């Protein structure tokens, strides 16, 4: 079964961010932490500020782990 990671544009602390959503998975958690993502308890997702550099980093790092769903 293929894992799915959903990337959504979210607003966190008045900044536009990339929300990274996936079911609990230790390996994925360590991976997103390694690229600087922060856990948001209120939004129940990992996130990074939405910059082209961060999006490319997220995409390149996670594309080998699972299929990526991208939403605005």
Secondary structure, DSSP 4 states (H G I P E B T S, - for coil): ---EEEEEEEEETTEEEEEEE-S--HHHHHHHHHTT-EEETTTTEEEEE--HHHHHHHHHHHTTTSEEEE--
